[in-house]
Amino acid sequence: MSSWRDRFNQFSGKTRWVVCRLFVHLAGSEVAPLLGILNQTGREAIEADGDLAVLGEGLVNICQNLLQLNTYWQSAANEGDVFWQEAEAGDYVTELFTDSAQRYLSETDFSNSIPGEDEPLSFPVTRNLIVMITVAYEGEVPELETDLASLDALEDGLKALINLHYQERLQAIQVHFSPAQFGDELTDDHILLNFPELIPL
């Protein structure tokens, strides 16, 4: 991502903002517990009312769980851009947020995610889960500013996200996932139709 414009702006003392989004597709019956972790983290984020420290801890938890489940990774993708104006970076974060939120089965309803006393606890278990992570940070992180559609690169990218939290460099954090609700199922056809950017790992 480095260019002559990057170098010029570096010399002029401007802050470099990066906004990026990662897609991780996991498959297998063992990935269902991750859906519970994602929903729990989402509830905590809402209760924290956007507190970046709480969002960062949630992101670390999600990334650590993704790393532990690396044998179930099926495909991945990433995209991003560099900005020298904070407002432009903010606009791109909003654009990616809107796109992620509109993806198939990624609409979360936390008021309904826990069954009532009389409801059965059995759900059809989805074999597919796609996690979409969008972050904005200051500075340069080569591990995130490259093609992450390989096992090693994706692993390095997730570790870099964890480090960014502990370095307190994250300026925005958003996590979406499909399916968002227990009981919803994301089929292979749904993935091909709604997540065309994914590249097999």
C-alpha positions as CSV (number, residue, x, y, z in Angstrom):
1,M,0.0,0.0,0.0
2,S,3.0,2.3,0.3
3,S,3.4,4.9,-2.4
4,W,5.1,8.2,-3.1
5,R,2.0,9.9,-1.7
6,D,2.4,7.9,1.5
7,R,6.1,9.0,1.8
8,F,5.3,12.6,1.0
9,N,2.6,12.7,3.7
10,Q,5.0,11.0,6.1
11,F,7.5,13.7,5.6
12,S,4.9,16.4,6.1
13,G,3.9,14.9,9.5
14,K,0.4,13.9,8.6
15,T,-1.3,11.1,10.5
16,R,-1.8,7.9,8.4
17,W,-5.1,6.2,8.9
18,V,-5.9,2.7,7.7
19,V,-9.3,1.2,7.5
20,C,-9.5,-2.5,6.7
21,R,-12.0,-5.4,6.8
22,L,-11.3,-9.1,7.1
23,F,-13.6,-12.0,6.2
24,V,-13.0,-15.4,7.7
25,H,-15.2,-18.3,6.7
26,L,-15.2,-21.4,9.0
27,A,-16.9,-24.7,8.3
28,G,-17.7,-27.7,10.4
29,S,-20.1,-28.7,13.2
30,E,-17.4,-27.6,15.8
31,V,-17.7,-23.9,14.8
32,A,-21.2,-23.5,16.4
33,P,-19.8,-22.5,19.9
34,L,-18.1,-19.5,18.2
35,L,-21.5,-18.2,17.4
36,G,-22.3,-18.0,21.1
37,I,-19.0,-16.1,21.8
38,L,-19.8,-13.7,19.0
39,N,-23.3,-13.0,20.3
40,Q,-22.0,-12.6,23.9
41,T,-19.3,-10.1,22.7
42,G,-22.0,-8.3,20.7
43,R,-24.2,-7.9,23.8
44,E,-21.3,-6.6,25.8
45,A,-20.4,-4.1,23.1
46,I,-24.0,-2.7,23.2
47,E,-24.0,-2.5,27.0
48,A,-20.6,-0.7,26.9
49,D,-22.1,1.9,24.5
50,G,-19.1,2.0,22.2
51,D,-16.4,2.1,24.8
52,L,-13.3,1.3,22.7
53,A,-11.5,-0.5,25.5
54,V,-14.4,-2.9,25.9
55,L,-14.8,-3.4,22.2
56,G,-11.0,-4.1,22.0
57,E,-11.2,-6.8,24.6
58,G,-14.1,-8.3,22.7
59,L,-12.0,-8.2,19.5
60,V,-9.1,-9.9,21.2
61,N,-11.4,-12.7,22.5
62,I,-12.8,-13.2,19.0
63,C,-9.4,-13.2,17.3
64,Q,-8.0,-15.7,19.9
65,N,-11.0,-18.0,19.3
66,L,-10.6,-17.7,15.5
67,L,-6.9,-18.6,15.9
68,Q,-7.8,-21.7,18.0
69,L,-10.2,-22.8,15.3
70,N,-7.8,-22.4,12.4
71,T,-8.2,-26.0,11.3
72,Y,-11.8,-25.0,10.3
73,W,-10.9,-22.0,8.2
74,Q,-12.2,-22.5,4.7
75,S,-11.8,-19.2,2.9
76,A,-10.9,-15.6,3.6
77,A,-10.7,-12.1,2.0
78,N,-9.7,-8.6,3.0
79,E,-9.9,-5.1,1.7
80,G,-8.8,-1.7,2.9
81,D,-7.5,1.7,2.2
82,V,-5.1,4.4,3.5
83,F,-6.3,7.9,4.4
84,W,-4.7,11.1,5.5
85,Q,-7.9,12.8,6.6
86,E,-9.7,11.4,9.7
87,A,-13.1,12.3,8.3
88,E,-12.5,10.4,5.1
89,A,-11.4,7.3,7.1
90,G,-14.6,7.7,9.2
91,D,-16.7,7.7,6.0
92,Y,-15.1,4.5,4.8
93,V,-15.7,2.8,8.2
94,T,-19.4,3.8,7.9
95,E,-19.5,2.4,4.3
96,L,-18.0,-0.9,5.4
97,F,-20.2,-1.1,8.4
98,T,-23.3,-0.6,6.3
99,D,-22.2,-3.2,3.8
100,S,-21.3,-5.8,6.5
101,A,-24.7,-5.2,8.3
102,Q,-26.6,-5.8,5.0
103,R,-24.9,-9.1,4.3
104,Y,-27.0,-12.2,4.3
105,L,-28.1,-13.3,7.8
106,S,-25.9,-10.8,9.5
107,E,-28.8,-8.9,11.2
108,T,-28.5,-9.5,14.9
109,D,-31.5,-9.3,17.3
110,F,-30.1,-9.5,20.8
111,S,-33.5,-9.2,22.4
112,N,-34.4,-12.6,20.9
113,S,-31.2,-14.5,21.0
114,I,-31.9,-16.4,24.2
115,P,-34.8,-18.8,24.2
116,G,-37.6,-18.4,26.8
117,E,-38.4,-21.1,29.4
118,D,-41.0,-22.8,27.3
119,E,-39.0,-22.8,24.1
120,P,-36.9,-25.8,23.0
121,L,-33.2,-25.5,23.3
122,S,-32.5,-27.5,20.2
123,F,-31.5,-25.5,17.0
124,P,-30.4,-26.7,13.6
125,V,-26.6,-26.3,13.8
126,T,-25.1,-24.2,11.0
127,R,-21.9,-25.8,9.5
128,N,-20.8,-22.4,8.1
129,L,-19.9,-19.2,9.8
130,I,-18.5,-16.0,8.4
131,V,-16.9,-13.4,10.6
132,M,-16.4,-9.9,9.3
133,I,-14.0,-7.7,11.2
134,T,-13.6,-4.0,10.4
135,V,-11.0,-1.8,12.1
136,A,-9.5,1.6,11.8
137,Y,-6.0,2.4,13.2
138,E,-3.2,4.9,13.0
139,G,0.1,4.2,11.5
140,E,1.3,1.2,9.5
141,V,0.8,-2.6,10.0
142,P,2.3,-4.6,7.2
143,E,0.6,-7.8,8.4
144,L,-2.9,-6.2,7.7
145,E,-1.9,-4.3,4.6
146,T,-1.4,-7.4,2.4
147,D,-3.4,-10.2,0.9
148,L,-4.6,-12.3,3.8
149,A,-6.1,-15.2,1.7
150,S,-3.5,-17.7,2.9
151,L,-3.3,-19.5,6.2
152,D,-0.1,-17.9,7.5
153,A,-1.0,-14.4,6.4
154,L,-4.5,-14.7,8.0
155,E,-2.9,-15.9,11.2
156,D,-0.4,-13.0,11.2
157,G,-3.3,-10.6,10.5
158,L,-5.4,-11.8,13.4
159,K,-2.4,-11.6,15.8
160,A,-1.7,-8.0,14.5
161,L,-5.3,-7.1,15.4
162,I,-4.7,-8.3,19.0
163,N,-1.5,-6.3,19.2
164,L,-3.2,-3.1,17.9
165,H,-5.6,-3.3,20.8
166,Y,-2.8,-3.7,23.4
167,Q,-0.9,-0.9,21.7
168,E,-4.0,1.3,22.0
169,R,-3.9,2.2,18.3
170,L,-7.4,1.1,17.3
171,Q,-9.8,4.0,16.5
172,A,-12.8,2.0,15.4
173,I,-13.9,-1.7,15.8
174,Q,-16.9,-3.5,14.2
175,V,-17.6,-7.1,14.1
176,H,-20.4,-8.7,12.1
177,F,-21.1,-12.4,11.5
178,S,-23.3,-14.6,9.4
179,P,-25.5,-16.3,10.5
180,A,-26.1,-13.9,13.4
181,Q,-28.8,-15.9,15.1
182,F,-28.9,-19.4,16.5
183,G,-31.1,-21.5,14.3
184,D,-30.3,-19.7,11.1
185,E,-28.3,-21.6,8.5
186,L,-25.7,-20.4,6.0
187,T,-25.5,-22.8,3.1
188,D,-22.7,-23.1,0.6
189,D,-25.0,-21.5,-2.1
190,H,-25.7,-18.6,0.2
191,I,-22.0,-18.1,0.6
192,L,-21.3,-18.1,-3.1
193,L,-24.1,-15.6,-3.7
194,N,-23.5,-13.2,-0.8
195,F,-19.8,-13.4,-0.2
196,P,-18.2,-13.6,-3.7
197,E,-14.9,-12.1,-2.5
198,L,-14.0,-15.1,-0.4
199,I,-10.9,-17.0,-1.6
200,P,-10.3,-20.7,-0.6
201,L,-7.5,-21.2,1.8
